[in-house]
Amino acid sequence: MTTTGLVAALLLALVGLAFALDFPPLTGRVVDQANIMTPQSRSDIEAKLKDLEDKSGIQLVVATVKSLQGGDIETYANELFRNWKLGRAQKNNGVLLLIAPNEHKVRIEVGYGLEGTLTDALSSVIISSAIVPRFKAGDFS
């Protein structure tokens, strides 16, 4: 590699570090960084997610974030999913429900092992028919 190529590679690496996203730690099945859920609803959802994982092996995590840090929800959700390493590695069967209330964005990120079951189309229907109407009514829990 030439000196110019090495300098360019180092600059790209530094730019990438400057724009790295700051993710909340994975602390459980519900990570409510935006603090929009009641303690009771968090507890109820955690119990349902534990039951889902116990019965099916699917790891579903619900996360709310204070900010997407200037990025789009698709990129943030994908990077968060990878950072948290959701699902079993051999099956890639994780699911992330990401809510960014300040940006009014919701996304369901699905591991490759579940893409045939929880398709983009089905995720869109779930968001538009079940989640968004509740949020519009002020029910974030």
N, C-alpha and C positions, 0 to 999 in steps of 0.2 A: 504494500500500500504506500502510495506517495505521501509526502508530508502534507500536501494540500488535502488529499483524501482523508488523512488522519484528523486533521483540524476540522474538516467538515463533519466527520462522524462524531467528534467530540462536541461540536456545537449543537448538532441534532440531539445528542443525548442530553445535553444541558437544557435545551428547550423543552424536551419531553419531561424532564424532572420539574421544570418550572410550572408546567401545566398539569402535573399529576393531581388526580382527584384525592380529596381527603375523605375517606370513608369512615362511618361509625364502626365501632367494633361489633362483631357478631356476639351478642350476649344471651341469645335465646331464640325461641321460635317467633317472637315478636320483638322488634327493635323499633321503639317509638321515639326516635330522636326529635321529631317535630312536636311531640307531646300533645297529640290530638285525641288520644284514646283515654277512656276512663280506666282506672285500675281493674274494675270488674270486667270490662270488655276485654282487656288484655289477658286477664286470667282465663276467661271463657274461651277466647280464641286459642291461647296456648294449649288448653286441654284438648280442643278439637284437633289441633295440628299434631299433638302427640299421639292421639288416637289414630289419625290418618297414617302417621309414620309407623306406628306399631302394627297396623293391619296391612299396609301396602308396601312399606319400605320407602315411600316417597317423602322426601324432606321438603316441606313447604315453609317458607319464612315470609312473614309480613314485615315490611320495613317502611317507616315514614322518615323522611329526611327534611331538615330545615331548608336545604337549598340543593339545587342541581349544579351549583357552582359555575353557572354560566353555560353549561353544556345542555345537550338535548337528553331527554329521558331514556331514549334507546341506548345511547352510549353509556350513560351512567349506570343503567340497570345491568347491562352486559358486563361492564367492568366490576360492579359490585358483586354480581353473581359469581364471577371468576375469582375475585378476591376472597370471597367467603367460601369458595369451593363447595357449593351446595350440591346435595345429592351424593349418592354413592359413586365413587370414581369409575367402577366397572360398568355401572348401569347409566351413569349421567342422568339421574332421575330427580334432579332438584327443580324446585319452582320458587320464584321470587315474585311476590306481589309488592311492587314499589309504589309508594304514594309520596308525591311532592306537593303538599297543599299550597305552598306559597306561589308555585308556578301553575297550579291547577292541572297537574299531570298525574296520570296513573298508567302503570305498565305491568304486564305479566311477562316475566322472562322465564323461559322453559329450557331445561337441559335437553340435549339431542335425544336422549332415551325416551322422552315423553312427547316429542314433537308430533308423533302420529296420533296421540290421544288428546293432548291439549294443544290444538292447532292455533295459529294466529287468528283464524276466523272465529273460533270458539272463544278465545281470549278476548277478542274485540266485543263479542256479544255479551260476555260476562261483565266487562267493564261498562259498556253502554247501557245495558238493561238492569244490572243489579247494583253496581257500585256508584256510578255517576248520579243516578236519581237520589240515592241516599245522601251523597255528599251535597247535592244541590239543596236538599232539605235541611242541611246543617247537621246531619247525623254522620259523624266521622268514625264513631266507635263501631 
